Amino acid sequence: MNKLKQLRKQKNISSDSFAKMLGVSPKTVDAWERGYRNPKPAAMQHIEDILGAPKEEIFFAAFSYKTSPRQEAVK
C-alpha cells in the first residue's frame, strides 16, 4: 500500500469521498494510489492539506528519479 492510500485510510476517508474533495474521479485517485500517475502540483498541495502530511512524504516517487510502474511495464 502506498503512502497516499495509507494516510487516506488512517483518516477514514473513502476513495470516493477523497475524489469528491479533490474534484477528480475515483479512477484518478486509484491511479495515484497505484503509482500510475501523479497529481498536478495544485492537487498535491490540496492533498497535503487534507491529509496533514508533507507532499514530499506522500509522493516520494514523484520527487525521485526512479521509473514508475508503467515505465517498467514498457521495458
PDB file of N, H, CA, C and O in Angstrom:
ATOM      1  N   MET A   1       0.858  -1.182   0.000  1.00  0.00           N
ATOM      2  CA  MET A   1       0.000   0.000   0.000  1.00  0.00           C
ATOM      3  C   MET A   1       0.901   1.241   0.000  1.00  0.00           C
ATOM      4  O   MET A   1       1.836   1.339   0.794  1.00  0.00           O
ATOM      5  N   ASN A   2       0.610   2.174  -0.890  1.00  0.00           N
ATOM      6  H   ASN A   2      -0.150   2.094  -1.536  1.00  0.00           H
ATOM      7  CA  ASN A   2       1.443   3.368  -0.925  1.00  0.00           C
ATOM      8  C   ASN A   2       1.030   4.361   0.163  1.00  0.00           C
ATOM      9  O   ASN A   2      -0.002   4.203   0.815  1.00  0.00           O
ATOM     10  N   LYS A   3       1.851   5.372   0.336  1.00  0.00           N
ATOM     11  H   LYS A   3       2.690   5.500  -0.194  1.00  0.00           H
ATOM     12  CA  LYS A   3       1.656   6.334   1.425  1.00  0.00           C
ATOM     13  C   LYS A   3       0.339   7.098   1.293  1.00  0.00           C
ATOM     14  O   LYS A   3      -0.324   7.354   2.298  1.00  0.00           O
ATOM     15  N   LEU A   4      -0.043   7.459   0.090  1.00  0.00           N
ATOM     16  H   LEU A   4       0.496   7.251  -0.726  1.00  0.00           H
ATOM     17  CA  LEU A   4      -1.288   8.194  -0.117  1.00  0.00           C
ATOM     18  C   LEU A   4      -2.469   7.377   0.395  1.00  0.00           C
ATOM     19  O   LEU A   4      -3.293   7.876   1.160  1.00  0.00           O
ATOM     20  N   LYS A   5      -2.545   6.133  -0.027  1.00  0.00           N
ATOM     21  H   LYS A   5      -1.875   5.727  -0.649  1.00  0.00           H
ATOM     22  CA  LYS A   5      -3.655   5.276   0.394  1.00  0.00           C
ATOM     23  C   LYS A   5      -3.614   5.017   1.895  1.00  0.00           C
ATOM     24  O   LYS A   5      -4.653   5.012   2.555  1.00  0.00           O
ATOM     25  N   GLN A   6      -2.425   4.803   2.428  1.00  0.00           N
ATOM     26  H   GLN A   6      -1.581   4.806   1.892  1.00  0.00           H
ATOM     27  CA  GLN A   6      -2.263   4.561   3.860  1.00  0.00           C
ATOM     28  C   GLN A   6      -2.771   5.753   4.676  1.00  0.00           C
ATOM     29  O   GLN A   6      -3.525   5.567   5.632  1.00  0.00           O
ATOM     30  N   LEU A   7      -2.375   6.955   4.317  1.00  0.00           N
ATOM     31  H   LEU A   7      -1.763   7.106   3.540  1.00  0.00           H
ATOM     32  CA  LEU A   7      -2.809   8.147   5.045  1.00  0.00           C
ATOM     33  C   LEU A   7      -4.302   8.400   4.879  1.00  0.00           C
ATOM     34  O   LEU A   7      -4.981   8.797   5.826  1.00  0.00           O
ATOM     35  N   ARG A   8      -4.804   8.169   3.676  1.00  0.00           N
ATOM     36  H   ARG A   8      -4.252   7.847   2.907  1.00  0.00           H
ATOM     37  CA  ARG A   8      -6.244   8.353   3.444  1.00  0.00           C
ATOM     38  C   ARG A   8      -7.045   7.414   4.333  1.00  0.00           C
ATOM     39  O   ARG A   8      -8.036   7.822   4.938  1.00  0.00           O
ATOM     40  N   LYS A   9      -6.620   6.161   4.412  1.00  0.00           N
ATOM     41  H   LYS A   9      -5.815   5.830   3.920  1.00  0.00           H
ATOM     42  CA  LYS A   9      -7.333   5.186   5.244  1.00  0.00           C
ATOM     43  C   LYS A   9      -7.209   5.519   6.727  1.00  0.00           C
ATOM     44  O   LYS A   9      -8.160   5.319   7.483  1.00  0.00           O
ATOM     45  N   GLN A  10      -6.047   6.027   7.157  1.00  0.00           N
ATOM     46  H   GLN A  10      -5.274   6.190   6.543  1.00  0.00           H
ATOM     47  CA  GLN A  10      -5.868   6.427   8.554  1.00  0.00           C
ATOM     48  C   GLN A  10      -6.848   7.538   8.944  1.00  0.00           C
ATOM     49  O   GLN A  10      -7.296   7.611  10.088  1.00  0.00           O
ATOM     50  N   LYS A  11      -7.167   8.384   7.992  1.00  0.00           N
ATOM     51  H   LYS A  11      -6.803   8.325   7.062  1.00  0.00           H
ATOM     52  CA  LYS A  11      -8.121   9.480   8.228  1.00  0.00           C
ATOM     53  C   LYS A  11      -9.569   9.029   8.035  1.00  0.00           C
ATOM     54  O   LYS A  11     -10.498   9.826   8.162  1.00  0.00           O
ATOM     55  N   ASN A  12      -9.753   7.735   7.725  1.00  0.00           N
ATOM     56  H   ASN A  12      -8.998   7.087   7.621  1.00  0.00           H
ATOM     57  CA  ASN A  12     -11.089   7.168   7.484  1.00  0.00           C
ATOM     58  C   ASN A  12     -11.843   7.908   6.378  1.00  0.00           C
ATOM     59  O   ASN A  12     -13.029   8.213   6.511  1.00  0.00           O
ATOM     60  N   ILE A  13     -11.136   8.187   5.295  1.00  0.00           N
ATOM     61  H   ILE A  13     -10.173   7.940   5.188  1.00  0.00           H
ATOM     62  CA  ILE A  13     -11.737   8.850   4.134  1.00  0.00           C
ATOM     63  C   ILE A  13     -11.843   7.816   3.022  1.00  0.00           C
ATOM     64  O   ILE A  13     -10.838   7.219   2.636  1.00  0.00           O
ATOM     65  N   SER A  14     -13.033   7.599   2.509  1.00  0.00           N
ATOM     66  H   SER A  14     -13.849   8.083   2.822  1.00  0.00           H
ATOM     67  CA  SER A  14     -13.189   6.662   1.393  1.00  0.00           C
ATOM     68  C   SER A  14     -12.577   7.261   0.133  1.00  0.00           C
ATOM     69  O   SER A  14     -12.419   8.477   0.025  1.00  0.00           O
ATOM     70  N   SER A  15     -12.238   6.404  -0.807  1.00  0.00           N
ATOM     71  H   SER A  15     -12.366   5.416  -0.719  1.00  0.00           H
ATOM     72  CA  SER A  15     -11.646   6.914  -2.044  1.00  0.00           C
ATOM     73  C   SER A  15     -12.649   7.774  -2.814  1.00  0.00           C
ATOM     74  O   SER A  15     -12.259   8.745  -3.463  1.00  0.00           O
ATOM     75  N   ASP A  16     -13.934   7.427  -2.748  1.00  0.00           N
ATOM     76  H   ASP A  16     -14.250   6.638  -2.221  1.00  0.00           H
ATOM     77  CA  ASP A  16     -14.956   8.242  -3.416  1.00  0.00           C
ATOM     78  C   ASP A  16     -15.061   9.629  -2.778  1.00  0.00           C
ATOM     79  O   ASP A  16     -15.131  10.637  -3.480  1.00  0.00           O
ATOM     80  N   SER A  17     -15.071   9.671  -1.448  1.00  0.00           N
ATOM     81  H   SER A  17     -15.014   8.852  -0.877  1.00  0.00           H
ATOM     82  CA  SER A  17     -15.134  10.960  -0.742  1.00  0.00           C
ATOM     83  C   SER A  17     -13.890  11.796  -1.026  1.00  0.00           C
ATOM     84  O   SER A  17     -13.973  13.006  -1.236  1.00  0.00           O
ATOM     85  N   PHE A  18     -12.738  11.134  -1.029  1.00  0.00           N
ATOM     86  H   PHE A  18     -12.670  10.151  -0.859  1.00  0.00           H
ATOM     87  CA  PHE A  18     -11.479  11.817  -1.291  1.00  0.00           C
ATOM     88  C   PHE A  18     -11.492  12.424  -2.691  1.00  0.00           C
ATOM     89  O   PHE A  18     -11.062  13.560  -2.895  1.00  0.00           O
ATOM     90  N   ALA A  19     -11.991  11.650  -3.648  1.00  0.00           N
ATOM     91  H   ALA A  19     -12.340  10.727  -3.482  1.00  0.00           H
ATOM     92  CA  ALA A  19     -12.084  12.144  -5.025  1.00  0.00           C
ATOM     93  C   ALA A  19     -12.984  13.379  -5.093  1.00  0.00           C
ATOM     94  O   ALA A  19     -12.657  14.353  -5.770  1.00  0.00           O
ATOM     95  N   LYS A  20     -14.111  13.336  -4.393  1.00  0.00           N
ATOM     96  H   LYS A  20     -14.377  12.544  -3.843  1.00  0.00           H
ATOM     97  CA  LYS A  20     -15.026  14.483  -4.389  1.00  0.00           C
ATOM     98  C   LYS A  20     -14.381  15.708  -3.758  1.00  0.00           C
ATOM     99  O   LYS A  20     -14.558  16.825  -4.244  1.00  0.00           O
ATOM    100  N   MET A  21     -13.626  15.503  -2.664  1.00  0.00           N
ATOM    101  H   MET A  21     -13.482  14.595  -2.269  1.00  0.00           H
ATOM    102  CA  MET A  21     -12.931  16.623  -2.010  1.00  0.00           C
ATOM    103  C   MET A  21     -11.954  17.304  -2.964  1.00  0.00           C
ATOM    104  O   MET A  21     -11.753  18.518  -2.917  1.00  0.00           O
ATOM    105  N   LEU A  22     -11.354  16.492  -3.830  1.00  0.00           N
ATOM    106  H   LEU A  22     -11.517  15.506  -3.868  1.00  0.00           H
ATOM    107  CA  LEU A  22     -10.323  16.998  -4.734  1.00  0.00           C
ATOM    108  C   LEU A  22     -10.856  17.398  -6.105  1.00  0.00           C
ATOM    109  O   LEU A  22     -10.132  17.985  -6.909  1.00  0.00           O
ATOM    110  N   GLY A  23     -12.122  17.081  -6.371  1.00  0.00           N
ATOM    111  H   GLY A  23     -12.710  16.605  -5.718  1.00  0.00           H
ATOM    112  CA  GLY A  23     -12.711  17.428  -7.657  1.00  0.00           C
ATOM    113  C   GLY A  23     -12.187  16.572  -8.804  1.00  0.00           C
ATOM    114  O   GLY A  23     -12.066  17.036  -9.938  1.00  0.00           O
ATOM    115  N   VAL A  24     -11.874  15.305  -8.490  1.00  0.00           N
ATOM    116  H   VAL A  24     -11.972  14.928  -7.569  1.00  0.00           H
ATOM    117  CA  VAL A  24     -11.405  14.371  -9.514  1.00  0.00           C
ATOM    118  C   VAL A  24     -12.252  13.108  -9.457  1.00  0.00           C
ATOM    119  O   VAL A  24     -13.073  12.947  -8.554  1.00  0.00           O
ATOM    120  N   SER A  25     -12.059  12.225 -10.406  1.00  0.00           N
ATOM    121  H   SER A  25     -11.392  12.356 -11.139  1.00  0.00           H
ATOM    122  CA  SER A  25     -12.815  10.973 -10.411  1.00  0.00           C
ATOM    123  C   SER A  25     -12.154   9.957  -9.472  1.00  0.00           C
ATOM    124  O   SER A  25     -10.959  10.048  -9.194  1.00  0.00           O
ATOM    125  N   PRO A  26     -12.935   8.996  -8.991  1.00  0.00           N
ATOM    126  CA  PRO A  26     -12.348   7.922  -8.184  1.00  0.00           C
ATOM    127  C   PRO A  26     -11.272   7.138  -8.950  1.00  0.00           C
ATOM    128  O   PRO A  26     -10.328   6.630  -8.344  1.00  0.00           O
ATOM    129  N   LYS A  27     -11.410   7.040 -10.273  1.00  0.00           N
ATOM    130  H   LYS A  27     -12.176   7.453 -10.765  1.00  0.00           H
ATOM    131  CA  LYS A  27     -10.387   6.366 -11.081  1.00  0.00           C
ATOM    132  C   LYS A  27      -9.057   7.112 -11.021  1.00  0.00           C
ATOM    133  O   LYS A  27      -7.991   6.497 -11.042  1.00  0.00           O
ATOM    134  N   THR A  28      -9.124   8.427 -10.948  1.00  0.00           N
ATOM    135  H   THR A  28      -9.990   8.927 -10.931  1.00  0.00           H
ATOM    136  CA  THR A  28      -7.906   9.230 -10.847  1.00  0.00           C
ATOM    137  C   THR A  28      -7.217   8.954  -9.518  1.00  0.00           C
ATOM    138  O   THR A  28      -6.001   8.764  -9.476  1.00  0.00           O
ATOM    139  N   VAL A  29      -7.988   8.932  -8.431  1.00  0.00           N
ATOM    140  H   VAL A  29      -8.975   9.086  -8.466  1.00  0.00           H
ATOM    141  CA  VAL A  29      -7.416   8.629  -7.112  1.00  0.00           C
ATOM    142  C   VAL A  29      -6.788   7.235  -7.138  1.00  0.00           C
ATOM    143  O   VAL A  29      -5.698   7.036  -6.603  1.00  0.00           O
ATOM    144  N   ASP A  30      -7.466   6.280  -7.754  1.00  0.00           N
ATOM    145  H   ASP A  30      -8.352   6.442  -8.189  1.00  0.00           H
ATOM    146  CA  ASP A  30      -6.940   4.920  -7.854  1.00  0.00           C
ATOM    147  C   ASP A  30      -5.606   4.910  -8.605  1.00  0.00           C
ATOM    148  O   ASP A  30      -4.674   4.217  -8.199  1.00  0.00           O
ATOM    149  N   ALA A  31      -5.512   5.665  -9.683  1.00  0.00           N
ATOM    150  H   ALA A  31      -6.269   6.228 -10.013  1.00  0.00           H
ATOM    151  CA  ALA A  31      -4.264   5.736 -10.453  1.00  0.00           C
ATOM    152  C   ALA A  31      -3.137   6.333  -9.617  1.00  0.00           C
ATOM    153  O   ALA A  31      -1.997   5.873  -9.695  1.00  0.00           O
ATOM    154  N   TRP A  32      -3.446   7.352  -8.821  1.00  0.00           N
ATOM    155  H   TRP A  32      -4.371   7.725  -8.758  1.00  0.00           H
ATOM    156  CA  TRP A  32      -2.438   7.936  -7.926  1.00  0.00           C
ATOM    157  C   TRP A  32      -1.976   6.911  -6.902  1.00  0.00           C
ATOM    158  O   TRP A  32      -0.781   6.753  -6.654  1.00  0.00           O
ATOM    159  N   GLU A  33      -2.945   6.216  -6.311  1.00  0.00           N
ATOM    160  H   GLU A  33      -3.916   6.344  -6.512  1.00  0.00           H
ATOM    161  CA  GLU A  33      -2.614   5.252  -5.254  1.00  0.00           C
ATOM    162  C   GLU A  33      -1.850   4.047  -5.788  1.00  0.00           C
ATOM    163  O   GLU A  33      -1.083   3.431  -5.049  1.00  0.00           O
ATOM    164  N   ARG A  34      -2.040   3.708  -7.029  1.00  0.00           N
ATOM    165  H   ARG A  34      -2.663   4.209  -7.630  1.00  0.00           H
ATOM    166  CA  ARG A  34      -1.312   2.591  -7.635  1.00  0.00           C
ATOM    167  C   ARG A  34       0.042   3.029  -8.209  1.00  0.00           C
ATOM    168  O   ARG A  34       0.854   2.194  -8.609  1.00  0.00           O
ATOM    169  N   GLY A  35       0.275   4.346  -8.245  1.00  0.00           N
ATOM    170  H   GLY A  35      -0.384   5.024  -7.920  1.00  0.00           H
ATOM    171  CA  GLY A  35       1.540   4.854  -8.752  1.00  0.00           C
ATOM    172  C   GLY A  35       1.623   4.969 -10.262  1.00  0.00           C
ATOM    173  O   GLY A  35       2.708   5.130 -10.822  1.00  0.00           O
ATOM    174  N   TYR A  36       0.465   4.885 -10.926  1.00  0.00           N
ATOM    175  H   TYR A  36      -0.416   4.755 -10.471  1.00  0.00           H
ATOM    176  CA  TYR A  36       0.455   5.007 -12.380  1.00  0.00           C
ATOM    177  C   TYR A  36       0.523   6.453 -12.845  1.00  0.00           C
ATOM    178  O   TYR A  36       1.016   6.744 -13.935  1.00  0.00           O
ATOM    179  N   ARG A  37       0.028   7.344 -12.020  1.00  0.00           N
ATOM    180  H   ARG A  37      -0.373   7.107 -11.135  1.00  0.00           H
ATOM    181  CA  ARG A  37       0.059   8.778 -12.338  1.00  0.00           C
ATOM    182  C   ARG A  37       0.312   9.544 -11.054  1.00  0.00           C
ATOM    183  O   ARG A  37       0.123   9.027  -9.953  1.00  0.00           O
ATOM    184  N   ASN A  38       0.741  10.777 -11.216  1.00  0.00           N
ATOM    185  H   ASN A  38       0.894  11.196 -12.110  1.00  0.00           H
ATOM    186  CA  ASN A  38       0.916  11.676 -10.074  1.00  0.00           C
ATOM    187  C   ASN A  38       0.001  12.874 -10.255  1.00  0.00           C
ATOM    188  O   ASN A  38      -0.239  13.320 -11.377  1.00  0.00           O
ATOM    189  N   PRO A  39      -0.508  13.395  -9.142  1.00  0.00           N
ATOM    190  CA  PRO A  39      -1.359  14.582  -9.237  1.00  0.00           C
ATOM    191  C   PRO A  39      -0.568  15.806  -9.678  1.00  0.00           C
ATOM    192  O   PRO A  39       0.654  15.863  -9.545  1.00  0.00           O
ATOM    193  N   LYS A  40      -1.290  16.767 -10.198  1.00  0.00           N
ATOM    194  H   LYS A  40      -2.283  16.720 -10.306  1.00  0.00           H
ATOM    195  CA  LYS A  40      -0.682  18.050 -10.538  1.00  0.00           C
ATOM    196  C   LYS A  40      -0.280  18.742  -9.232  1.00  0.00           C
ATOM    197  O   LYS A  40      -0.820  18.416  -8.174  1.00  0.00           O
ATOM    198  N   PRO A  41       0.660  19.691  -9.291  1.00  0.00           N
ATOM    199  CA  PRO A  41       1.131  20.352  -8.072  1.00  0.00           C
ATOM    200  C   PRO A  41       0.023  20.965  -7.207  1.00  0.00           C
ATOM    201  O   PRO A  41       0.086  20.879  -5.980  1.00  0.00           O
ATOM    202  N   ALA A  42      -0.973  21.574  -7.818  1.00  0.00           N
ATOM    203  H   ALA A  42      -1.024  21.644  -8.814  1.00  0.00           H
ATOM    204  CA  ALA A  42      -2.065  22.172  -7.022  1.00  0.00           C
ATOM    205  C   ALA A  42      -2.834  21.090  -6.274  1.00  0.00           C
ATOM    206  O   ALA A  42      -3.214  21.289  -5.120  1.00  0.00           O
ATOM    207  N   ALA A  43      -3.066  19.949  -6.916  1.00  0.00           N
ATOM    208  H   ALA A  43      -2.757  19.788  -7.853  1.00  0.00           H
ATOM    209  CA  ALA A  43      -3.755  18.845  -6.251  1.00  0.00           C
ATOM    210  C   ALA A  43      -2.886  18.274  -5.136  1.00  0.00           C
ATOM    211  O   ALA A  43      -3.396  17.907  -4.077  1.00  0.00           O
ATOM    212  N   MET A  44      -1.569  18.196  -5.368  1.00  0.00           N
ATOM    213  H   MET A  44      -1.155  18.494  -6.228  1.00  0.00           H
ATOM    214  CA  MET A  44      -0.660  17.717  -4.316  1.00  0.00           C
ATOM    215  C   MET A  44      -0.773  18.585  -3.070  1.00  0.00           C
ATOM    216  O   MET A  44      -0.794  18.080  -1.948  1.00  0.00           O
ATOM    217  N   GLN A  45      -0.846  19.898  -3.279  1.00  0.00           N
ATOM    218  H   GLN A  45      -0.830  20.309  -4.191  1.00  0.00           H
ATOM    219  CA  GLN A  45      -0.969  20.816  -2.140  1.00  0.00           C
ATOM    220  C   GLN A  45      -2.279  20.581  -1.403  1.00  0.00           C
ATOM    221  O   GLN A  45      -2.303  20.564  -0.173  1.00  0.00           O
ATOM    222  N   HIS A  46      -3.357  20.401  -2.133  1.00  0.00           N
ATOM    223  H   HIS A  46      -3.337  20.415  -3.133  1.00  0.00           H
ATOM    224  CA  HIS A  46      -4.664  20.156  -1.531  1.00  0.00           C
ATOM    225  C   HIS A  46      -4.647  18.832  -0.753  1.00  0.00           C
ATOM    226  O   HIS A  46      -5.196  18.753   0.347  1.00  0.00           O
ATOM    227  N   ILE A  47      -4.025  17.806  -1.316  1.00  0.00           N
ATOM    228  H   ILE A  47      -3.580  17.871  -2.209  1.00  0.00           H
ATOM    229  CA  ILE A  47      -3.907  16.515  -0.644  1.00  0.00           C
ATOM    230  C   ILE A  47      -3.095  16.665   0.643  1.00  0.00           C
ATOM    231  O   ILE A  47      -3.453  16.107   1.681  1.00  0.00           O
ATOM    232  N   GLU A  48      -2.012  17.415   0.567  1.00  0.00           N
ATOM    233  H   GLU A  48      -1.721  17.869  -0.275  1.00  0.00           H
ATOM    234  CA  GLU A  48      -1.190  17.683   1.752  1.00  0.00           C
ATOM    235  C   GLU A  48      -2.035  18.336   2.847  1.00  0.00           C
ATOM    236  O   GLU A  48      -1.927  17.968   4.017  1.00  0.00           O
ATOM    237  N   ASP A  49      -2.863  19.291   2.474  1.00  0.00           N
ATOM    238  H   ASP A  49      -2.950  19.589   1.523  1.00  0.00           H
ATOM    239  CA  ASP A  49      -3.722  19.972   3.447  1.00  0.00           C
ATOM    240  C   ASP A  49      -4.754  19.021   4.060  1.00  0.00           C
ATOM    241  O   ASP A  49      -5.003  19.070   5.265  1.00  0.00           O
ATOM    242  N   ILE A  50      -5.345  18.169   3.248  1.00  0.00           N
ATOM    243  H   ILE A  50      -5.142  18.128   2.269  1.00  0.00           H
ATOM    244  CA  ILE A  50      -6.370  17.237   3.729  1.00  0.00           C
ATOM    245  C   ILE A  50      -5.769  16.181   4.652  1.00  0.00           C
ATOM    246  O   ILE A  50      -6.326  15.880   5.708  1.00  0.00           O
ATOM    247  N   LEU A  51      -4.625  15.620   4.246  1.00  0.00           N
ATOM    248  H   LEU A  51      -4.173  15.865   3.389  1.00  0.00           H
ATOM    249  CA  LEU A  51      -4.048  14.505   4.985  1.00  0.00           C
ATOM    250  C   LEU A  51      -3.092  14.930   6.093  1.00  0.00           C
ATOM    251  O   LEU A  51      -2.756  14.125   6.961  1.00  0.00           O
ATOM    252  N   GLY A  52      -2.651  16.181   6.073  1.00  0.00           N
ATOM    253  H   GLY A  52      -2.924  16.835   5.367  1.00  0.00           H
ATOM    254  CA  GLY A  52      -1.782  16.685   7.135  1.00  0.00           C
ATOM    255  C   GLY A  52      -0.383  16.106   7.126  1.00  0.00           C
ATOM    256  O   GLY A  52       0.240  15.954   8.176  1.00  0.00           O
ATOM    257  N   ALA A  53       0.111  15.782   5.944  1.00  0.00           N
ATOM    258  H   ALA A  53      -0.396  15.904   5.090  1.00  0.00           H
ATOM    259  CA  ALA A  53       1.473  15.259   5.802  1.00  0.00           C
ATOM    260  C   ALA A  53       2.141  15.973   4.626  1.00  0.00           C
ATOM    261  O   ALA A  53       1.464  16.354   3.672  1.00  0.00           O
ATOM    262  N   PRO A  54       3.451  16.157   4.686  1.00  0.00           N
ATOM    263  CA  PRO A  54       4.139  16.842   3.584  1.00  0.00           C
ATOM    264  C   PRO A  54       3.999  16.094   2.259  1.00  0.00           C
ATOM    265  O   PRO A  54       4.084  14.867   2.213  1.00  0.00           O
ATOM    266  N   LYS A  55       3.785  16.840   1.201  1.00  0.00           N
ATOM    267  H   LYS A  55       3.716  17.837   1.238  1.00  0.00           H
ATOM    268  CA  LYS A  55       3.608  16.212  -0.116  1.00  0.00           C
ATOM    269  C   LYS A  55       4.841  15.421  -0.529  1.00  0.00           C
ATOM    270  O   LYS A  55       4.723  14.430  -1.249  1.00  0.00           O
ATOM    271  N   GLU A  56       6.025  15.841  -0.083  1.00  0.00           N
ATOM    272  H   GLU A  56       6.121  16.646   0.503  1.00  0.00           H
ATOM    273  CA  GLU A  56       7.246  15.109  -0.415  1.00  0.00           C
ATOM    274  C   GLU A  56       7.234  13.713   0.217  1.00  0.00           C
ATOM    275  O   GLU A  56       7.797  12.770  -0.338  1.00  0.00           O
ATOM    276  N   GLU A  57       6.600  13.593   1.361  1.00  0.00           N
ATOM    277  H   GLU A  57       6.143  14.359   1.812  1.00  0.00           H
ATOM    278  CA  GLU A  57       6.472  12.292   2.023  1.00  0.00           C
ATOM    279  C   GLU A  57       5.410  11.438   1.326  1.00  0.00           C
ATOM    280  O   GLU A  57       5.606  10.243   1.108  1.00  0.00           O
ATOM    281  N   ILE A  58       4.295  12.061   0.984  1.00  0.00           N
ATOM    282  H   ILE A  58       4.136  13.032   1.162  1.00  0.00           H
ATOM    283  CA  ILE A  58       3.194  11.323   0.357  1.00  0.00           C
ATOM    284  C   ILE A  58       3.581  10.856  -1.041  1.00  0.00           C
ATOM    285  O   ILE A  58       3.289   9.724  -1.427  1.00  0.00           O
ATOM    286  N   PHE A  59       4.229  11.720  -1.788  1.00  0.00           N
ATOM    287  H   PHE A  59       4.466  12.639  -1.475  1.00  0.00           H
ATOM    288  CA  PHE A  59       4.540  11.435  -3.190  1.00  0.00           C
ATOM    289  C   PHE A  59       6.035  11.299  -3.422  1.00  0.00           C
ATOM    290  O   PHE A  59       6.575  11.873  -4.367  1.00  0.00           O
ATOM    291  N   PHE A  60       6.701  10.544  -2.566  1.00  0.00           N
ATOM    292  H   PHE A  60       6.262  10.078  -1.798  1.00  0.00           H
ATOM    293  CA  PHE A  60       8.150  10.386  -2.668  1.00  0.00           C
ATOM    294  C   PHE A  60       8.572  10.008  -4.087  1.00  0.00           C
ATOM    295  O   PHE A  60       9.545  10.554  -4.608  1.00  0.00           O
ATOM    296  N   ALA A  61       7.853   9.084  -4.711  1.00  0.00           N
ATOM    297  H   ALA A  61       7.063   8.641  -4.288  1.00  0.00           H
ATOM    298  CA  ALA A  61       8.219   8.626  -6.054  1.00  0.00           C
ATOM    299  C   ALA A  61       8.177   9.757  -7.081  1.00  0.00           C
ATOM    300  O   ALA A  61       8.965   9.771  -8.027  1.00  0.00           O
ATOM    301  N   ALA A  62       7.262  10.700  -6.894  1.00  0.00           N
ATOM    302  H   ALA A  62       6.622  10.689  -6.125  1.00  0.00           H
ATOM    303  CA  ALA A  62       7.149  11.811  -7.838  1.00  0.00           C
ATOM    304  C   ALA A  62       8.355  12.748  -7.738  1.00  0.00           C
ATOM    305  O   ALA A  62       8.668  13.477  -8.679  1.00  0.00           O
ATOM    306  N   PHE A  63       9.030  12.716  -6.576  1.00  0.00           N
ATOM    307  H   PHE A  63       8.775  12.124  -5.812  1.00  0.00           H
ATOM    308  CA  PHE A  63      10.172  13.591  -6.366  1.00  0.00           C
ATOM    309  C   PHE A  63      11.499  12.854  -6.494  1.00  0.00           C
ATOM    310  O   PHE A  63      12.554  13.427  -6.223  1.00  0.00           O
ATOM    311  N   SER A  64      11.455  11.579  -6.910  1.00  0.00           N
ATOM    312  H   SER A  64      10.598  11.114  -7.131  1.00  0.00           H
ATOM    313  CA  SER A  64      12.681  10.816  -7.109  1.00  0.00           C
ATOM    314  C   SER A  64      12.847  10.549  -8.600  1.00  0.00           C
ATOM    315  O   SER A  64      11.969  10.865  -9.402  1.00  0.00           O
ATOM    316  N   TYR A  65      13.958   9.976  -8.949  1.00  0.00           N
ATOM    317  H   TYR A  65      14.672   9.719  -8.298  1.00  0.00           H
ATOM    318  CA  TYR A  65      14.233   9.721 -10.361  1.00  0.00           C
ATOM    319  C   TYR A  65      14.028   8.261 -10.737  1.00  0.00           C
ATOM    320  O   TYR A  65      14.492   7.819 -11.788  1.00  0.00           O
ATOM    321  N   LYS A  66      13.339   7.513  -9.890  1.00  0.00           N
ATOM    322  H   LYS A  66      12.962   7.872  -9.036  1.00  0.00           H
ATOM    323  CA  LYS A  66      13.038   6.121 -10.205  1.00  0.00           C
ATOM    324  C   LYS A  66      11.967   6.091 -11.284  1.00  0.00           C
ATOM    325  O   LYS A  66      11.225   7.054 -11.474  1.00  0.00           O
ATOM    326  N   THR A  67      11.903   4.974 -11.981  1.00  0.00           N
ATOM    327  H   THR A  67      12.506   4.191 -11.826  1.00  0.00           H
ATOM    328  CA  THR A  67      10.877   4.828 -13.001  1.00  0.00           C
ATOM    329  C   THR A  67       9.567   4.415 -12.346  1.00  0.00           C
ATOM    330  O   THR A  67       9.557   3.800 -11.280  1.00  0.00           O
ATOM    331  N   SER A  68       8.486   4.754 -12.988  1.00  0.00           N
ATOM    332  H   SER A  68       8.495   5.253 -13.855  1.00  0.00           H
ATOM    333  CA  SER A  68       7.163   4.411 -12.483  1.00  0.00           C
ATOM    334  C   SER A  68       6.835   2.975 -12.884  1.00  0.00           C
ATOM    335  O   SER A  68       7.483   2.423 -13.774  1.00  0.00           O
ATOM    336  N   PRO A  69       5.835   2.358 -12.239  1.00  0.00           N
ATOM    337  CA  PRO A  69       5.423   1.011 -12.643  1.00  0.00           C
ATOM    338  C   PRO A  69       5.049   0.929 -14.121  1.00  0.00           C
ATOM    339  O   PRO A  69       5.295  -0.088 -14.769  1.00  0.00           O
ATOM    340  N   ARG A  70       4.462   1.983 -14.647  1.00  0.00           N
ATOM    341  H   ARG A  70       4.262   2.809 -14.121  1.00  0.00           H
ATOM    342  CA  ARG A  70       4.076   1.995 -16.061  1.00  0.00           C
ATOM    343  C   ARG A  70       5.330   1.978 -16.944  1.00  0.00           C
ATOM    344  O   ARG A  70       5.356   1.270 -17.951  1.00  0.00           O
ATOM    345  N   GLN A  71       6.363   2.741 -16.585  1.00  0.00           N
ATOM    346  H   GLN A  71       6.342   3.315 -15.767  1.00  0.00           H
ATOM    347  CA  GLN A  71       7.582   2.758 -17.369  1.00  0.00           C
ATOM    348  C   GLN A  71       8.269   1.399 -17.330  1.00  0.00           C
ATOM    349  O   GLN A  71       8.843   0.961 -18.327  1.00  0.00           O
ATOM    350  N   GLU A  72       8.211   0.731 -16.180  1.00  0.00           N
ATOM    351  H   GLU A  72       7.745   1.087 -15.370  1.00  0.00           H
ATOM    352  CA  GLU A  72       8.796  -0.601 -16.052  1.00  0.00           C
ATOM    353  C   GLU A  72       8.082  -1.584 -16.974  1.00  0.00           C
ATOM    354  O   GLU A  72       8.724  -2.448 -17.572  1.00  0.00           O
ATOM    355  N   ALA A  73       6.768  -1.463 -17.096  1.00  0.00           N
ATOM    356  H   ALA A  73       6.246  -0.761 -16.611  1.00  0.00           H
ATOM    357  CA  ALA A  73       5.981  -2.379 -17.915  1.00  0.00           C
ATOM    358  C   ALA A  73       6.320  -2.220 -19.395  1.00  0.00           C
ATOM    359  O   ALA A  73       6.215  -3.180 -20.159  1.00  0.00           O
ATOM    360  N   VAL A  74       6.723  -1.028 -19.803  1.00  0.00           N
ATOM    361  H   VAL A  74       6.809  -0.248 -19.182  1.00  0.00           H
ATOM    362  CA  VAL A  74       7.027  -0.753 -21.203  1.00  0.00           C
ATOM    363  C   VAL A  74       8.349  -1.383 -21.608  1.00  0.00           C
ATOM    364  O   VAL A  74       8.539  -1.721 -22.776  1.00  0.00           O
ATOM    365  N   LYS A  75       9.262  -1.547 -20.664  1.00  0.00           N
ATOM    366  H   LYS A  75       9.107  -1.273 -19.714  1.00  0.00           H
ATOM    367  CA  LYS A  75      10.597  -2.095 -20.968  1.00  0.00           C
ATOM    368  C   LYS A  75      10.563  -3.493 -21.480  1.00  0.00           C
ATOM    369  O   LYS A  75      11.611  -4.069 -21.772  1.00  0.00           O
TER     370      LYS A  75
END
